Each structure stands twice: as C-alpha cells, then as structure tokens.
C-alpha cells in the first residue's frame, strides 16, 4: 500500500496585504472586492496576514441561506472558511488548553463507555448464546458470534490502550499510540475470520437441506435478541456522542452499530425462516456475515493507512503551517511542512528558514520552542523542526531511492 505525506514544498512568506475577500451588495450578491475588517480584533491573537478581514459576517451569511440552493452552498463554504480562520488565529496555547480540557472532561465518559460496554457485552453474550443454541438458527448464530467475541474485543482494546499509556520511551521512542491501531487491526481480522466461518456453515445448510418446510418458531430466543438490540441501541447512542474523544470509543461505536444491524436483521431472518420459507434464515445469516466482513475490511484498511503514515487532513496541515509561519518574527520563511499519521496521532516535520548570521544558540531556542508548542497541540505525537538558511535547494530530509 502506498501512502503519502502532506508536503508544502513552495516557500511561504507573510503577505503585505490579504487577497481579495468576498463582499455583498444590497441584494446579497457576492462581489470580490477589498473589504474592511468586519470582526473586532481580539486581544492576544496575532494576525500578520490579516486573515480576520476575510471573515464573512453572519448577517450576510443569513442573506445567502434564504435564497437559492446554490447560494446556500456558498454560505456553507464561507461558514467553513470562517471556522477555519478562527482555528488559525487561535493561539497555540489555547489549542493546547482546549485539548487538555476536552481530554480531562471526556476521561470519565470514555471510562464509562468502555466499562459499561464490557459489562453489557458479557451479559448479552450469554443471552444471545442461549438464543442461538436453543433455536439453532444461522441468523441468530451470526449475531451471537459477534456478541460472544465482543468481550474479548473489549479486553484486547483495553490492553492496547493500557500498553499505549505505559509504553517505555526507551524501548518505544515514538510512544505507544500505535498499539491501539494494531489492536484495532487484530480485532477487525478476528471478526472477519469468524464471520467467514458462518458463511461456510450457511452454505453447508443450503447444500444439505432436503425439504421445503419452514423452520420451527422460537419466541423466547427472539425476545432475548430483541432485548440485546435495545441495549446495544442505548450504548450506540452514548458512544456516538463521544466517539471523537478516543479511538477506543470509536471502535466500540462501530461495534455497537454493527450489532444493531446484525441483531435486527437476525430477528427478521429467523422469523421469516419460521413463517415464510426455511432458506430465509441461512440466507439472512450469510448476508449479516458478508456485511460485517465488508465493514471490518473498511475499518482494517483505515487503520492500516494510519499505521502506514497517511497524510493528515488539509485543514490540520494548514493549521500547523500557519502556526509555524507566524510563530516568530525571526522565521523568514517556511520551506516545507509534512503532517502524517503515526497510528491515531500525527508526526509533524517543519523546515524553517532563519537568518544565516543568527547565533546557533538563538536558532536552537527558536526551533526548540516551536517544536514544544506544536507537540503540545492535540493529536500530535512528535514534531521535528529543521533549520535552514535558504530555500533554493531541493526538498531535504527525504529518503532518496
């Protein structure tokens, strides 16, 4: 699998004046003219590129939203641009403080999500195992196997998360955040393998069945699976609200989402096999298994891209670039910026240009301070700041092949 890094190889220098920004006439039409700043400058926020002058006022956005669908899409674009400018102008220590505050505020909620999901999965595994064995339904087995493996998955994710937090930096210099990604990949392949076994069992039932009778109807197992569906729905809603706070909760949310589909479809397939035609049950079990395999294939692919070092989002790259460019008046240019995944978090590489006659101690202090500030940003594992004195060379710090 080939991956890419986010690279800005063109030299970036502060502009003397901002590019044209959108204004609106009396009818709400967009015109590209220079405008006066529409938002008061906040104390403590540096804005050397005058980005704040490009913020579109809410009143003008409201005018656009009330017009055609095309204008509404334009309003959405400028809303996103306003948010992005706000993130760029926000001082790095504010980003750091907000990230730490969000992590602290979510710590208890994440712990509740993990522990409650683990306890619920243990209980529901027994309930659904009883339902599957008592009915001998392929569809209920499809939902049962997923439920039975959930506690083991929770245990695996907990071990990976704990190992990541306690990683010895002498042994693992890059930290242990990638342990969580590896745990997610292992979990995904376990789920795919188990569901593949179910498909084989469904094929065997199709090949060996010799009559057209419907299956026996089992109301108690169906009620058990309905209860499991309800519990999973509540857990799904809870994890959905905080899934951005932790990759561990993100995987739990995906697991609860898959269980909702599996349990719901298993109920319909089992009832259909008992009331309509026998083959509905094994066919439903096969469909459940195929869908779950597809979902976990996508999850495994995404986790592999994180492990391989895929680029960060353009918004995050531009945030790091802007912060490096405006960090110090001594930084003449920003030559190259790379932001890429190392597990769920990022590695950042920044090439800055300083005065060639600057003392070594001064150059070191600037680059070290910039490194510390970027590493304090949310989701950044490591930052490497390279110092140069000119930009006429080819991009450096890249392996030549």
Buried (B, 14 or more C-beta within 10 A) or exposed (E): EEBEBBBBEEBBEBEEEBEEBBBBEEEBEBEEEEBEBBBEEEEEEEBEBBBBBBBBBEEBBEBBEEBEEEBBEBBEEBBEBBEBBBBBBBBBEEBBEEBEEEEEEBEEBBEEBBEBBBEBBBBBBEBBBBBBEEBBBBBBBBBBBBBBBBBEBBEBBBEBBEBBEEBEEEEBEBBBBBBBBBBBBBBBEBBBEBBEEBBEBBEEBBEEEEEEEBBEEBEEBBEBBEBBBEBBBEBBEBBEEBBEBBBBBBBBBBBBBBBBBBBBBBBEBBBBBBEEBBBBBBBBBBBBBBBBBEBBBEBBEBBBBBBBBBBBEEEBBBBBBBBBBBBBEBBBBBBBBBBBBBBBBBBBBBBBBBEEEBEEEEBEEBBEEBBEBBBBBBEBBBBBBBBBEEBEEEEEEEEEE
